[in-house]
């Protein structure tokens, strides 16, 4: 086959020749680019995970403003129930109101220092327990009502210790009276 016959054969089948040349060029390109496949797959996986994360952020971010408003409202409600350790008169007024509501007699109420958990440890929260020592006198039902209102009342309260003692005596009226001595903490801001 000489050059003229080869050129005539190529002119007779232009589509076949073009397809063959294209296939040869693609095979050479694949051969030389095959070492880049693992890098490209890693990049594809990275981009796919980024896309999934962005998609999840878009889906979860739709209600973000509503959730922020709910959390802000809940925080305001909690802060309204907190006490301030430096407002001693206001803090003791809480116990005087409980005394009036339950019909008990408040014998003693003292505010202790602010407790921040472990000694020497730096507080990690914005809240701290404010200790109180409280003694009230009354009959069993009234003391129980006092304790119930204390635990489920306006302030966040944690009773640490409770001691009930009988006053006793010869007087019939005093025979039913008990004394409730409490060591408790009210949640406050330091």
C-alpha positions as CSV (number, residue, x, y, z in Angstrom):
1,X,0.0,0.0,0.0
2,X,1.5,3.2,-1.0
3,X,0.8,6.7,0.2
4,X,-1.8,7.5,-2.4
5,X,-3.9,4.4,-1.6
6,X,-3.6,5.2,2.1
7,X,-4.9,8.8,1.6
8,X,-7.7,7.5,-0.7
9,X,-8.7,5.0,2.0
10,X,-8.7,7.7,4.7
11,X,-10.8,10.0,2.4
12,X,-13.3,7.2,1.8
13,X,-13.9,6.6,5.5
14,X,-13.6,10.0,7.2
15,X,-15.9,9.2,10.2
16,X,-14.1,5.9,11.0
17,X,-10.7,7.6,10.8
18,X,-11.9,10.5,13.0
19,X,-13.3,8.0,15.6
20,X,-10.2,6.0,15.6
21,X,-8.0,9.1,16.1
22,X,-10.3,10.3,18.9
23,X,-10.2,6.8,20.6
24,X,-6.4,6.8,20.4
25,X,-6.2,10.4,21.8
26,X,-8.6,9.4,24.7
27,X,-6.6,6.3,25.5
28,X,-3.4,8.3,25.6
29,X,-5.1,10.9,27.8
30,X,-6.5,8.3,30.2
31,X,-3.1,6.6,30.5
32,X,-1.3,9.8,31.4
33,X,-4.0,11.1,33.7
34,X,-4.6,7.8,35.6
35,X,-2.2,8.8,38.4
36,X,-4.5,11.8,39.3
37,X,-7.6,9.6,39.9
38,X,-7.0,9.0,43.6
39,X,-6.4,12.7,44.3
40,X,-9.5,13.6,42.3
41,X,-11.6,11.1,44.2
42,X,-10.4,12.5,47.5
43,X,-11.2,16.0,46.4
44,X,-14.6,14.8,45.2
45,X,-15.3,13.2,48.6
46,X,-14.3,16.3,50.4
47,X,-16.5,18.5,48.2
48,X,-19.4,16.1,48.6
49,X,-19.1,16.1,52.5
50,X,-18.9,19.9,52.4
51,X,-22.0,20.1,50.3
52,X,-23.9,17.7,52.6
53,X,-22.9,19.8,55.6
54,X,-24.0,23.0,54.0
55,X,-27.3,21.3,53.0
56,X,-27.8,20.2,56.6
57,X,-27.0,23.7,57.9
58,X,-29.6,25.2,55.5
59,X,-32.2,22.7,56.7
60,X,-31.4,23.2,60.4
61,X,-31.0,26.9,60.1
62,X,-34.6,27.5,59.0
63,X,-35.9,27.6,62.6
64,X,-32.9,29.1,64.2
65,X,-34.5,32.5,64.8
66,X,-37.5,30.9,66.5
67,X,-35.2,28.7,68.7
68,X,-33.1,31.7,69.7
69,X,-36.2,33.6,70.7
70,X,-37.5,30.7,72.8
71,X,-34.1,30.3,74.5
72,X,-33.9,34.0,75.2
73,X,-37.4,34.0,76.7
74,X,-36.6,31.0,78.8
75,X,-33.4,32.7,80.1
76,X,-35.4,35.8,81.0
77,X,-37.8,33.7,83.0
78,X,-35.0,32.0,84.8
79,X,-33.2,35.2,85.6
80,X,-36.5,36.7,87.0
81,X,-36.4,33.9,89.6
82,X,-32.8,34.4,90.6
83,X,-31.8,36.2,93.8
84,X,-28.9,38.7,94.2
85,X,-26.7,37.9,97.2
86,X,-26.1,41.6,97.9
87,X,-29.9,42.4,98.2
88,X,-30.2,40.9,101.7
89,X,-33.5,42.7,102.6
90,X,-35.2,41.5,99.4
91,X,-33.9,37.9,99.9
92,X,-35.2,37.8,103.5
93,X,-38.5,39.3,102.3
94,X,-39.0,36.0,100.4
95,X,-39.0,34.1,103.7
96,X,-41.3,36.6,105.4
97,X,-43.8,36.2,102.6
98,X,-43.7,32.5,103.0
99,X,-44.2,32.9,106.7
100,X,-47.3,35.0,106.1
101,X,-48.7,32.7,103.5
102,X,-48.3,29.5,105.5
103,X,-49.2,30.8,109.0
104,X,-45.9,29.6,110.4
105,X,-43.6,31.7,112.7
106,X,-40.2,32.5,111.3
107,X,-37.7,32.1,114.2
108,X,-34.4,32.7,112.4
109,X,-33.3,33.4,108.9
110,X,-29.7,34.1,108.0
111,X,-28.0,34.4,104.6
112,X,-24.6,32.6,104.3
113,X,-21.8,33.3,101.8
114,X,-22.2,32.6,98.1
115,X,-21.2,29.0,97.3
116,X,-19.5,28.3,94.0
117,X,-19.0,24.6,94.3
118,X,-15.5,23.2,95.0
119,X,-13.1,25.4,97.0
120,X,-10.5,27.0,94.9
121,X,-12.3,26.1,91.6
122,X,-13.2,28.9,89.3
123,X,-17.0,29.1,88.7
124,X,-17.9,27.9,85.2
125,X,-21.5,29.1,85.3
126,X,-23.1,32.5,85.8
127,X,-25.2,31.1,88.6
128,X,-24.3,30.3,92.2
129,X,-26.1,28.9,95.2
130,X,-26.7,31.4,98.0
131,X,-26.9,29.6,101.3
132,X,-29.6,30.3,104.0
133,X,-30.2,28.9,107.5
134,X,-33.9,29.1,108.3
135,X,-35.9,28.0,111.4
136,X,-39.7,28.1,111.4
137,X,-42.2,27.0,114.0
138,X,-45.7,25.7,113.4
139,X,-47.8,22.6,113.4
140,X,-46.9,19.7,111.0
141,X,-49.3,20.7,108.3
142,X,-48.1,24.3,108.2
143,X,-44.5,23.3,108.2
144,X,-45.1,20.9,105.3
145,X,-46.9,23.7,103.5
146,X,-43.9,26.0,104.1
147,X,-41.5,23.4,102.7
148,X,-43.7,22.7,99.7
149,X,-44.0,26.4,98.8
150,X,-40.3,26.8,99.4
151,X,-39.4,24.1,96.9
152,X,-42.0,24.9,94.3
153,X,-42.2,28.7,94.7
154,X,-41.0,31.8,93.1
155,X,-37.3,31.1,93.6
156,X,-35.2,28.0,92.7
157,X,-34.5,26.3,95.9
158,X,-32.4,23.2,97.0
159,X,-32.8,22.0,100.6
160,X,-29.5,20.7,101.9
161,X,-30.6,19.6,105.4
162,X,-33.9,19.6,107.3
163,X,-34.4,18.9,110.9
164,X,-37.8,18.7,112.7
165,X,-37.9,18.9,116.5
166,X,-40.8,18.9,118.9
167,X,-41.0,21.9,121.1
168,X,-42.8,20.0,123.8
169,X,-43.8,21.6,127.1
170,X,-46.8,21.5,129.3
171,X,-49.0,23.9,127.3
172,X,-51.5,22.1,125.2
173,X,-51.2,24.6,122.4
174,X,-47.4,24.2,122.2
175,X,-47.7,20.4,122.3
176,X,-48.5,20.3,118.6
177,X,-45.9,22.8,117.5
178,X,-42.8,21.7,115.8
179,X,-39.6,23.5,114.8
180,X,-38.2,23.0,111.3
181,X,-34.6,24.0,110.8
182,X,-33.4,24.1,107.2
183,X,-30.1,24.6,105.5
184,X,-30.9,25.5,101.9
185,X,-29.6,27.2,98.8
186,X,-31.4,29.6,96.6
187,X,-30.1,30.0,93.0
188,X,-28.6,33.4,92.4
189,X,-26.2,35.4,90.4
190,X,-22.8,36.0,92.0
